[in-house]
Amino acid sequence: MNGFSGIAFKMEESIKAKLVEIGATTKTNAVTIQDANLDAQEQNWLDYIAGGLFARVKKTEDKRYYASR
C-alpha cells in the first residue's frame, strides 16, 4: 500500500465512523458536513472519498452524506 492509499483509507474510515456514530447510515438519514462534525482534513477529503461506485461513504444529490454498510 503506498502512502496516498493509506491516507485515503484512514480518512474514509474516520469519516465513516463519524457518520455511523450519529446514525447517518441510510440515504434517508444522511447529514450535512456540519452535522457530521468533520474536521478540516476530513472535509477536504470528502469529495474524493464519497460517491464512488464502491465507496462506503455516499453522497446524496443535495450534498448530504451517509455511510453504507
mmCIF file of the N, C-alpha and C atoms, coordinates in Angstrom:
data_MODEL
# 
_entry.id   MODEL 
# 
loop_
_atom_site.group_PDB 
_atom_site.id 
_atom_site.type_symbol 
_atom_site.label_atom_id 
_atom_site.label_alt_id 
_atom_site.label_comp_id 
_atom_site.label_asym_id 
_atom_site.label_entity_id 
_atom_site.label_seq_id 
_atom_site.pdbx_PDB_ins_code 
_atom_site.Cartn_x 
_atom_site.Cartn_y 
_atom_site.Cartn_z 
_atom_site.occupancy 
_atom_site.B_iso_or_equiv 
_atom_site.pdbx_formal_charge 
_atom_site.auth_seq_id 
_atom_site.auth_comp_id 
_atom_site.auth_asym_id 
_atom_site.auth_atom_id 
_atom_site.pdbx_PDB_model_num 
ATOM 1   N N  . MET A 1 1  ? 0.862   -1.177 0.000  1.00 0.00 ? 1  MET A N  1 
ATOM 2   C CA . MET A 1 1  ? 0.000   0.000  0.000  1.00 0.00 ? 1  MET A CA 1 
ATOM 3   C C  . MET A 1 1  ? 0.901   1.230  0.000  1.00 0.00 ? 1  MET A C  1 
ATOM 4   N N  . ASN A 1 2  ? 0.690   2.128  -0.937 1.00 0.00 ? 2  ASN A N  1 
ATOM 5   C CA . ASN A 1 2  ? 1.508   3.336  -0.954 1.00 0.00 ? 2  ASN A CA 1 
ATOM 6   C C  . ASN A 1 2  ? 0.956   4.362  0.030  1.00 0.00 ? 2  ASN A C  1 
ATOM 7   N N  . GLY A 1 3  ? 1.696   5.438  0.261  1.00 0.00 ? 3  GLY A N  1 
ATOM 8   C CA . GLY A 1 3  ? 1.312   6.447  1.243  1.00 0.00 ? 3  GLY A CA 1 
ATOM 9   C C  . GLY A 1 3  ? -0.025  7.080  0.960  1.00 0.00 ? 3  GLY A C  1 
ATOM 10  N N  . PHE A 1 4  ? -0.281  7.387  -0.315 1.00 0.00 ? 4  PHE A N  1 
ATOM 11  C CA . PHE A 1 4  ? -1.548  8.024  -0.684 1.00 0.00 ? 4  PHE A CA 1 
ATOM 12  C C  . PHE A 1 4  ? -2.726  7.123  -0.362 1.00 0.00 ? 4  PHE A C  1 
ATOM 13  N N  . SER A 1 5  ? -2.612  5.852  -0.701 1.00 0.00 ? 5  SER A N  1 
ATOM 14  C CA . SER A 1 5  ? -3.703  4.916  -0.424 1.00 0.00 ? 5  SER A CA 1 
ATOM 15  C C  . SER A 1 5  ? -3.955  4.788  1.069  1.00 0.00 ? 5  SER A C  1 
ATOM 16  N N  . GLY A 1 6  ? -2.891  4.797  1.848  1.00 0.00 ? 6  GLY A N  1 
ATOM 17  C CA . GLY A 1 6  ? -3.022  4.701  3.295  1.00 0.00 ? 6  GLY A CA 1 
ATOM 18  C C  . GLY A 1 6  ? -3.749  5.888  3.885  1.00 0.00 ? 6  GLY A C  1 
ATOM 19  N N  . ILE A 1 7  ? -3.420  7.077  3.410  1.00 0.00 ? 7  ILE A N  1 
ATOM 20  C CA . ILE A 1 7  ? -4.074  8.289  3.892  1.00 0.00 ? 7  ILE A CA 1 
ATOM 21  C C  . ILE A 1 7  ? -5.548  8.284  3.492  1.00 0.00 ? 7  ILE A C  1 
ATOM 22  N N  . ALA A 1 8  ? -5.825  7.918  2.250  1.00 0.00 ? 8  ALA A N  1 
ATOM 23  C CA . ALA A 1 8  ? -7.209  7.876  1.778  1.00 0.00 ? 8  ALA A CA 1 
ATOM 24  C C  . ALA A 1 8  ? -8.021  6.877  2.599  1.00 0.00 ? 8  ALA A C  1 
ATOM 25  N N  . PHE A 1 9  ? -7.447  5.716  2.881  1.00 0.00 ? 9  PHE A N  1 
ATOM 26  C CA . PHE A 1 9  ? -8.136  4.702  3.684  1.00 0.00 ? 9  PHE A CA 1 
ATOM 27  C C  . PHE A 1 9  ? -8.409  5.234  5.084  1.00 0.00 ? 9  PHE A C  1 
ATOM 28  N N  . LYS A 1 10 ? -7.413  5.873  5.686  1.00 0.00 ? 10 LYS A N  1 
ATOM 29  C CA . LYS A 1 10 ? -7.570  6.425  7.038  1.00 0.00 ? 10 LYS A CA 1 
ATOM 30  C C  . LYS A 1 10 ? -8.684  7.479  7.064  1.00 0.00 ? 10 LYS A C  1 
ATOM 31  N N  . MET A 1 11 ? -8.715  8.351  6.066  1.00 0.00 ? 11 MET A N  1 
ATOM 32  C CA . MET A 1 11 ? -9.739  9.389  6.012  1.00 0.00 ? 11 MET A CA 1 
ATOM 33  C C  . MET A 1 11 ? -11.120 8.777  5.824  1.00 0.00 ? 11 MET A C  1 
ATOM 34  N N  . GLU A 1 12 ? -11.210 7.787  4.938  1.00 0.00 ? 12 GLU A N  1 
ATOM 35  C CA . GLU A 1 12 ? -12.501 7.130  4.713  1.00 0.00 ? 12 GLU A CA 1 
ATOM 36  C C  . GLU A 1 12 ? -13.008 6.474  5.993  1.00 0.00 ? 12 GLU A C  1 
ATOM 37  N N  . GLU A 1 13 ? -12.139 5.790  6.704  1.00 0.00 ? 13 GLU A N  1 
ATOM 38  C CA . GLU A 1 13 ? -12.530 5.130  7.950  1.00 0.00 ? 13 GLU A CA 1 
ATOM 39  C C  . GLU A 1 13 ? -12.961 6.148  9.004  1.00 0.00 ? 13 GLU A C  1 
ATOM 40  N N  . SER A 1 14 ? -12.249 7.251  9.098  1.00 0.00 ? 14 SER A N  1 
ATOM 41  C CA . SER A 1 14 ? -12.574 8.294  10.068 1.00 0.00 ? 14 SER A CA 1 
ATOM 42  C C  . SER A 1 14 ? -13.933 8.923  9.762  1.00 0.00 ? 14 SER A C  1 
ATOM 43  N N  . ILE A 1 15 ? -14.153 9.262  8.509  1.00 0.00 ? 15 ILE A N  1 
ATOM 44  C CA . ILE A 1 15 ? -15.423 9.867  8.092  1.00 0.00 ? 15 ILE A CA 1 
ATOM 45  C C  . ILE A 1 15 ? -16.564 8.881  8.300  1.00 0.00 ? 15 ILE A C  1 
ATOM 46  N N  . LYS A 1 16 ? -16.350 7.642  7.887  1.00 0.00 ? 16 LYS A N  1 
ATOM 47  C CA . LYS A 1 16 ? -17.393 6.621  8.027  1.00 0.00 ? 16 LYS A CA 1 
ATOM 48  C C  . LYS A 1 16 ? -17.756 6.424  9.497  1.00 0.00 ? 16 LYS A C  1 
ATOM 49  N N  . ALA A 1 17 ? -16.765 6.372  10.371 1.00 0.00 ? 17 ALA A N  1 
ATOM 50  C CA . ALA A 1 17 ? -17.018 6.172  11.798 1.00 0.00 ? 17 ALA A CA 1 
ATOM 51  C C  . ALA A 1 17 ? -17.872 7.304  12.371 1.00 0.00 ? 17 ALA A C  1 
ATOM 52  N N  . LYS A 1 18 ? -17.589 8.531  11.974 1.00 0.00 ? 18 LYS A N  1 
ATOM 53  C CA . LYS A 1 18 ? -18.367 9.669  12.466 1.00 0.00 ? 18 LYS A CA 1 
ATOM 54  C C  . LYS A 1 18 ? -19.803 9.616  11.960 1.00 0.00 ? 18 LYS A C  1 
ATOM 55  N N  . LEU A 1 19 ? -19.993 9.208  10.719 1.00 0.00 ? 19 LEU A N  1 
ATOM 56  C CA . LEU A 1 19 ? -21.335 9.105  10.161 1.00 0.00 ? 19 LEU A CA 1 
ATOM 57  C C  . LEU A 1 19 ? -22.140 7.999  10.855 1.00 0.00 ? 19 LEU A C  1 
ATOM 58  N N  . VAL A 1 20 ? -21.512 6.870  11.089 1.00 0.00 ? 20 VAL A N  1 
ATOM 59  C CA . VAL A 1 20 ? -22.181 5.760  11.773 1.00 0.00 ? 20 VAL A CA 1 
ATOM 60  C C  . VAL A 1 20 ? -22.543 6.176  13.201 1.00 0.00 ? 20 VAL A C  1 
ATOM 61  N N  . GLU A 1 21 ? -21.631 6.863  13.864 1.00 0.00 ? 21 GLU A N  1 
ATOM 62  C CA . GLU A 1 21 ? -21.858 7.283  15.246 1.00 0.00 ? 21 GLU A CA 1 
ATOM 63  C C  . GLU A 1 21 ? -23.107 8.153  15.405 1.00 0.00 ? 21 GLU A C  1 
ATOM 64  N N  . ILE A 1 22 ? -23.386 8.996  14.399 1.00 0.00 ? 22 ILE A N  1 
ATOM 65  C CA . ILE A 1 22 ? -24.562 9.866  14.504 1.00 0.00 ? 22 ILE A CA 1 
ATOM 66  C C  . ILE A 1 22 ? -25.787 9.288  13.788 1.00 0.00 ? 22 ILE A C  1 
ATOM 67  N N  . GLY A 1 23 ? -25.665 8.061  13.290 1.00 0.00 ? 23 GLY A N  1 
ATOM 68  C CA . GLY A 1 23 ? -26.824 7.383  12.706 1.00 0.00 ? 23 GLY A CA 1 
ATOM 69  C C  . GLY A 1 23 ? -27.065 7.668  11.237 1.00 0.00 ? 23 GLY A C  1 
ATOM 70  N N  . ALA A 1 24 ? -26.098 8.240  10.555 1.00 0.00 ? 24 ALA A N  1 
ATOM 71  C CA . ALA A 1 24 ? -26.238 8.533  9.125  1.00 0.00 ? 24 ALA A CA 1 
ATOM 72  C C  . ALA A 1 24 ? -25.799 7.307  8.320  1.00 0.00 ? 24 ALA A C  1 
ATOM 73  N N  . THR A 1 25 ? -26.676 6.304  8.288  1.00 0.00 ? 25 THR A N  1 
ATOM 74  C CA . THR A 1 25 ? -26.338 5.048  7.614  1.00 0.00 ? 25 THR A CA 1 
ATOM 75  C C  . THR A 1 25 ? -27.260 4.722  6.448  1.00 0.00 ? 25 THR A C  1 
ATOM 76  N N  . THR A 1 26 ? -28.189 5.620  6.158  1.00 0.00 ? 26 THR A N  1 
ATOM 77  C CA . THR A 1 26 ? -29.066 5.445  5.001  1.00 0.00 ? 26 THR A CA 1 
ATOM 78  C C  . THR A 1 26 ? -29.237 6.787  4.305  1.00 0.00 ? 26 THR A C  1 
ATOM 79  N N  . LYS A 1 27 ? -29.709 6.728  3.089  1.00 0.00 ? 27 LYS A N  1 
ATOM 80  C CA . LYS A 1 27 ? -29.951 7.958  2.337  1.00 0.00 ? 27 LYS A CA 1 
ATOM 81  C C  . LYS A 1 27 ? -30.954 8.859  3.065  1.00 0.00 ? 27 LYS A C  1 
ATOM 82  N N  . THR A 1 28 ? -31.927 8.254  3.692  1.00 0.00 ? 28 THR A N  1 
ATOM 83  C CA . THR A 1 28 ? -32.944 8.996  4.439  1.00 0.00 ? 28 THR A CA 1 
ATOM 84  C C  . THR A 1 28 ? -32.344 9.728  5.640  1.00 0.00 ? 28 THR A C  1 
ATOM 85  N N  . ASN A 1 29 ? -31.352 9.118  6.276  1.00 0.00 ? 29 ASN A N  1 
ATOM 86  C CA . ASN A 1 29 ? -30.730 9.693  7.467  1.00 0.00 ? 29 ASN A CA 1 
ATOM 87  C C  . ASN A 1 29 ? -29.451 10.469 7.165  1.00 0.00 ? 29 ASN A C  1 
ATOM 88  N N  . ALA A 1 30 ? -29.167 10.722 5.916  1.00 0.00 ? 30 ALA A N  1 
ATOM 89  C CA . ALA A 1 30 ? -27.943 11.419 5.530  1.00 0.00 ? 30 ALA A CA 1 
ATOM 90  C C  . ALA A 1 30 ? -27.878 12.806 6.168  1.00 0.00 ? 30 ALA A C  1 
ATOM 91  N N  . VAL A 1 31 ? -26.654 13.277 6.417  1.00 0.00 ? 31 VAL A N  1 
ATOM 92  C CA . VAL A 1 31 ? -26.449 14.555 7.108  1.00 0.00 ? 31 VAL A CA 1 
ATOM 93  C C  . VAL A 1 31 ? -25.525 15.466 6.303  1.00 0.00 ? 31 VAL A C  1 
ATOM 94  N N  . THR A 1 32 ? -25.551 16.742 6.650  1.00 0.00 ? 32 THR A N  1 
ATOM 95  C CA . THR A 1 32 ? -24.649 17.708 6.020  1.00 0.00 ? 32 THR A CA 1 
ATOM 96  C C  . THR A 1 32 ? -23.261 17.580 6.642  1.00 0.00 ? 32 THR A C  1 
ATOM 97  N N  . ILE A 1 33 ? -22.291 18.229 6.024  1.00 0.00 ? 33 ILE A N  1 
ATOM 98  C CA . ILE A 1 33 ? -20.934 18.234 6.563  1.00 0.00 ? 33 ILE A CA 1 
ATOM 99  C C  . ILE A 1 33 ? -20.925 18.798 7.985  1.00 0.00 ? 33 ILE A C  1 
ATOM 100 N N  . GLN A 1 34 ? -21.666 19.858 8.205  1.00 0.00 ? 34 GLN A N  1 
ATOM 101 C CA . GLN A 1 34 ? -21.704 20.486 9.522  1.00 0.00 ? 34 GLN A CA 1 
ATOM 102 C C  . GLN A 1 34 ? -22.295 19.535 10.563 1.00 0.00 ? 34 GLN A C  1 
ATOM 103 N N  . ASP A 1 35 ? -23.353 18.836 10.207 1.00 0.00 ? 35 ASP A N  1 
ATOM 104 C CA . ASP A 1 35 ? -23.977 17.904 11.141 1.00 0.00 ? 35 ASP A CA 1 
ATOM 105 C C  . ASP A 1 35 ? -23.075 16.716 11.455 1.00 0.00 ? 35 ASP A C  1 
ATOM 106 N N  . ALA A 1 36 ? -22.212 16.354 10.525 1.00 0.00 ? 36 ALA A N  1 
ATOM 107 C CA . ALA A 1 36 ? -21.311 15.219 10.721 1.00 0.00 ? 36 ALA A CA 1 
ATOM 108 C C  . ALA A 1 36 ? -20.125 15.574 11.612 1.00 0.00 ? 36 ALA A C  1 
ATOM 109 N N  . ASN A 1 37 ? -19.926 16.858 11.877 1.00 0.00 ? 37 ASN A N  1 
ATOM 110 C CA . ASN A 1 37 ? -18.837 17.326 12.730 1.00 0.00 ? 37 ASN A CA 1 
ATOM 111 C C  . ASN A 1 37 ? -17.466 16.848 12.228 1.00 0.00 ? 37 ASN A C  1 
ATOM 112 N N  . LEU A 1 38 ? -17.241 17.000 10.930 1.00 0.00 ? 38 LEU A N  1 
ATOM 113 C CA . LEU A 1 38 ? -15.966 16.606 10.335 1.00 0.00 ? 38 LEU A CA 1 
ATOM 114 C C  . LEU A 1 38 ? -14.936 17.704 10.537 1.00 0.00 ? 38 LEU A C  1 
ATOM 115 N N  . ASP A 1 39 ? -13.684 17.293 10.784 1.00 0.00 ? 39 ASP A N  1 
ATOM 116 C CA . ASP A 1 39 ? -12.633 18.292 10.920 1.00 0.00 ? 39 ASP A CA 1 
ATOM 117 C C  . ASP A 1 39 ? -12.213 18.776 9.531  1.00 0.00 ? 39 ASP A C  1 
ATOM 118 N N  . ALA A 1 40 ? -11.332 19.758 9.492  1.00 0.00 ? 40 ALA A N  1 
ATOM 119 C CA . ALA A 1 40 ? -10.946 20.377 8.216  1.00 0.00 ? 40 ALA A CA 1 
ATOM 120 C C  . ALA A 1 40 ? -10.318 19.369 7.258  1.00 0.00 ? 40 ALA A C  1 
ATOM 121 N N  . GLN A 1 41 ? -9.475  18.489 7.756  1.00 0.00 ? 41 GLN A N  1 
ATOM 122 C CA . GLN A 1 41 ? -8.831  17.498 6.892  1.00 0.00 ? 41 GLN A CA 1 
ATOM 123 C C  . GLN A 1 41 ? -9.857  16.532 6.316  1.00 0.00 ? 41 GLN A C  1 
ATOM 124 N N  . GLU A 1 42 ? -10.799 16.092 7.126  1.00 0.00 ? 42 GLU A N  1 
ATOM 125 C CA . GLU A 1 42 ? -11.851 15.188 6.647  1.00 0.00 ? 42 GLU A CA 1 
ATOM 126 C C  . GLU A 1 42 ? -12.725 15.884 5.606  1.00 0.00 ? 42 GLU A C  1 
ATOM 127 N N  . GLN A 1 43 ? -13.044 17.149 5.818  1.00 0.00 ? 43 GLN A N  1 
ATOM 128 C CA . GLN A 1 43 ? -13.833 17.898 4.841  1.00 0.00 ? 43 GLN A CA 1 
ATOM 129 C C  . GLN A 1 43 ? -13.104 18.007 3.514  1.00 0.00 ? 43 GLN A C  1 
ATOM 130 N N  . ASN A 1 44 ? -11.793 18.220 3.562  1.00 0.00 ? 44 ASN A N  1 
ATOM 131 C CA . ASN A 1 44 ? -11.007 18.327 2.332  1.00 0.00 ? 44 ASN A CA 1 
ATOM 132 C C  . ASN A 1 44 ? -11.002 17.019 1.540  1.00 0.00 ? 44 ASN A C  1 
ATOM 133 N N  . TRP A 1 45 ? -11.062 15.897 2.214  1.00 0.00 ? 45 TRP A N  1 
ATOM 134 C CA . TRP A 1 45 ? -11.039 14.593 1.559  1.00 0.00 ? 45 TRP A CA 1 
ATOM 135 C C  . TRP A 1 45 ? -12.426 14.107 1.148  1.00 0.00 ? 45 TRP A C  1 
ATOM 136 N N  . LEU A 1 46 ? -13.456 14.712 1.656  1.00 0.00 ? 46 LEU A N  1 
ATOM 137 C CA . LEU A 1 46 ? -14.808 14.184 1.496  1.00 0.00 ? 46 LEU A CA 1 
ATOM 138 C C  . LEU A 1 46 ? -15.230 13.995 0.041  1.00 0.00 ? 46 LEU A C  1 
ATOM 139 N N  . ASP A 1 47 ? -14.997 14.957 -0.814 1.00 0.00 ? 47 ASP A N  1 
ATOM 140 C CA . ASP A 1 47 ? -15.398 14.811 -2.218 1.00 0.00 ? 47 ASP A CA 1 
ATOM 141 C C  . ASP A 1 47 ? -14.646 13.673 -2.907 1.00 0.00 ? 47 ASP A C  1 
ATOM 142 N N  . TYR A 1 48 ? -13.407 13.456 -2.516 1.00 0.00 ? 48 TYR A N  1 
ATOM 143 C CA . TYR A 1 48 ? -12.620 12.360 -3.091 1.00 0.00 ? 48 TYR A CA 1 
ATOM 144 C C  . TYR A 1 48 ? -13.131 11.008 -2.589 1.00 0.00 ? 48 TYR A C  1 
ATOM 145 N N  . ILE A 1 49 ? -13.455 10.947 -1.318 1.00 0.00 ? 49 ILE A N  1 
ATOM 146 C CA . ILE A 1 49 ? -13.858 9.694  -0.676 1.00 0.00 ? 49 ILE A CA 1 
ATOM 147 C C  . ILE A 1 49 ? -15.288 9.295  -1.048 1.00 0.00 ? 49 ILE A C  1 
ATOM 148 N N  . ALA A 1 50 ? -16.187 10.250 -1.090 1.00 0.00 ? 50 ALA A N  1 
ATOM 149 C CA . ALA A 1 50 ? -17.621 9.954  -1.208 1.00 0.00 ? 50 ALA A CA 1 
ATOM 150 C C  . ALA A 1 50 ? -18.081 9.779  -2.647 1.00 0.00 ? 50 ALA A C  1 
ATOM 151 N N  . GLY A 1 51 ? -19.025 8.888  -2.815 1.00 0.00 ? 51 GLY A N  1 
ATOM 152 C CA . GLY A 1 51 ? -19.771 8.814  -4.048 1.00 0.00 ? 51 GLY A CA 1 
ATOM 153 C C  . GLY A 1 51 ? -19.282 7.872  -5.118 1.00 0.00 ? 51 GLY A C  1 
ATOM 154 N N  . GLY A 1 52 ? -18.118 7.304  -4.965 1.00 0.00 ? 52 GLY A N  1 
ATOM 155 C CA . GLY A 1 52 ? -17.650 6.359  -5.970 1.00 0.00 ? 52 GLY A CA 1 
ATOM 156 C C  . GLY A 1 52 ? -18.501 5.099  -5.968 1.00 0.00 ? 52 GLY A C  1 
ATOM 157 N N  . LEU A 1 53 ? -18.414 4.331  -7.002 1.00 0.00 ? 53 LEU A N  1 
ATOM 158 C CA . LEU A 1 53 ? -19.226 3.129  -7.145 1.00 0.00 ? 53 LEU A CA 1 
ATOM 159 C C  . LEU A 1 53 ? -19.076 2.193  -5.944 1.00 0.00 ? 53 LEU A C  1 
ATOM 160 N N  . PHE A 1 54 ? -17.848 2.000  -5.482 1.00 0.00 ? 54 PHE A N  1 
ATOM 161 C CA . PHE A 1 54 ? -17.609 1.086  -4.371 1.00 0.00 ? 54 PHE A CA 1 
ATOM 162 C C  . PHE A 1 54 ? -17.315 1.813  -3.061 1.00 0.00 ? 54 PHE A C  1 
ATOM 163 N N  . ALA A 1 55 ? -17.553 3.101  -3.028 1.00 0.00 ? 55 ALA A N  1 
ATOM 164 C CA . ALA A 1 55 ? -17.294 3.890  -1.820 1.00 0.00 ? 55 ALA A CA 1 
ATOM 165 C C  . ALA A 1 55 ? -18.232 3.468  -0.702 1.00 0.00 ? 55 ALA A C  1 
ATOM 166 N N  . ARG A 1 56 ? -17.718 3.506  0.516  1.00 0.00 ? 56 ARG A N  1 
ATOM 167 C CA . ARG A 1 56 ? -18.542 3.186  1.679  1.00 0.00 ? 56 ARG A CA 1 
ATOM 168 C C  . ARG A 1 56 ? -19.138 4.443  2.285  1.00 0.00 ? 56 ARG A C  1 
ATOM 169 N N  . VAL A 1 57 ? -18.720 5.607  1.794  1.00 0.00 ? 57 VAL A N  1 
ATOM 170 C CA . VAL A 1 57 ? -19.332 6.881  2.171  1.00 0.00 ? 57 VAL A CA 1 
ATOM 171 C C  . VAL A 1 57 ? -20.035 7.389  0.920  1.00 0.00 ? 57 VAL A C  1 
ATOM 172 N N  . LYS A 1 58 ? -21.315 7.613  1.022  1.00 0.00 ? 58 LYS A N  1 
ATOM 173 C CA . LYS A 1 58 ? -22.119 8.020  -0.133 1.00 0.00 ? 58 LYS A CA 1 
ATOM 174 C C  . LYS A 1 58 ? -22.573 9.464  -0.002 1.00 0.00 ? 58 LYS A C  1 
ATOM 175 N N  . LYS A 1 59 ? -22.802 10.095 -1.148 1.00 0.00 ? 59 LYS A N  1 
ATOM 176 C CA . LYS A 1 59 ? -23.240 11.488 -1.216 1.00 0.00 ? 59 LYS A CA 1 
ATOM 177 C C  . LYS A 1 59 ? -24.586 11.541 -1.929 1.00 0.00 ? 59 LYS A C  1 
ATOM 178 N N  . THR A 1 60 ? -25.531 12.272 -1.353 1.00 0.00 ? 60 THR A N  1 
ATOM 179 C CA . THR A 1 60 ? -26.842 12.421 -1.985 1.00 0.00 ? 60 THR A CA 1 
ATOM 180 C C  . THR A 1 60 ? -26.798 13.584 -2.979 1.00 0.00 ? 60 THR A C  1 
ATOM 181 N N  . GLU A 1 61 ? -27.837 13.713 -3.760 1.00 0.00 ? 61 GLU A N  1 
ATOM 182 C CA . GLU A 1 61 ? -27.902 14.793 -4.748 1.00 0.00 ? 61 GLU A CA 1 
ATOM 183 C C  . GLU A 1 61 ? -27.923 16.171 -4.099 1.00 0.00 ? 61 GLU A C  1 
ATOM 184 N N  . ASP A 1 62 ? -28.433 16.242 -2.877 1.00 0.00 ? 62 ASP A N  1 
ATOM 185 C CA . ASP A 1 62 ? -28.486 17.533 -2.182 1.00 0.00 ? 62 ASP A CA 1 
ATOM 186 C C  . ASP A 1 62 ? -27.304 17.726 -1.211 1.00 0.00 ? 62 ASP A C  1 
ATOM 187 N N  . LYS A 1 63 ? -26.203 17.034 -1.491 1.00 0.00 ? 63 LYS A N  1 
ATOM 188 C CA . LYS A 1 63 ? -24.925 17.181 -0.768 1.00 0.00 ? 63 LYS A CA 1 
ATOM 189 C C  . LYS A 1 63 ? -25.017 16.850 0.716  1.00 0.00 ? 63 LYS A C  1 
ATOM 190 N N  . ARG A 1 64 ? -25.693 15.748 0.997  1.00 0.00 ? 64 ARG A N  1 
ATOM 191 C CA . ARG A 1 64 ? -25.690 15.180 2.337  1.00 0.00 ? 64 ARG A CA 1 
ATOM 192 C C  . ARG A 1 64 ? -24.938 13.851 2.242  1.00 0.00 ? 64 ARG A C  1 
ATOM 193 N N  . TYR A 1 65 ? -24.450 13.349 3.358  1.00 0.00 ? 65 TYR A N  1 
ATOM 194 C CA . TYR A 1 65 ? -23.571 12.191 3.345  1.00 0.00 ? 65 TYR A CA 1 
ATOM 195 C C  . TYR A 1 65 ? -24.049 11.119 4.325  1.00 0.00 ? 65 TYR A C  1 
ATOM 196 N N  . TYR A 1 66 ? -23.763 9.853  3.962  1.00 0.00 ? 66 TYR A N  1 
ATOM 197 C CA . TYR A 1 66 ? -24.093 8.743  4.850  1.00 0.00 ? 66 TYR A CA 1 
ATOM 198 C C  . TYR A 1 66 ? -23.120 7.604  4.595  1.00 0.00 ? 66 TYR A C  1 
ATOM 199 N N  . ALA A 1 67 ? -23.008 6.728  5.578  1.00 0.00 ? 67 ALA A N  1 
ATOM 200 C CA . ALA A 1 67 ? -22.113 5.566  5.467  1.00 0.00 ? 67 ALA A CA 1 
ATOM 201 C C  . ALA A 1 67 ? -22.938 4.350  5.074  1.00 0.00 ? 67 ALA A C  1 
ATOM 202 N N  . SER A 1 68 ? -22.556 3.733  3.990  1.00 0.00 ? 68 SER A N  1 
ATOM 203 C CA . SER A 1 68 ? -23.234 2.495  3.589  1.00 0.00 ? 68 SER A CA 1 
ATOM 204 C C  . SER A 1 68 ? -22.540 1.329  4.294  1.00 0.00 ? 68 SER A C  1 
ATOM 205 N N  . ARG A 1 69 ? -23.281 0.310  4.565  1.00 0.00 ? 69 ARG A N  1 
ATOM 206 C CA . ARG A 1 69 ? -22.701 -0.820 5.317  1.00 0.00 ? 69 ARG A CA 1 
ATOM 207 C C  . ARG A 1 69 ? -22.374 -1.957 4.436  1.00 0.00 ? 69 ARG A C  1 
# 
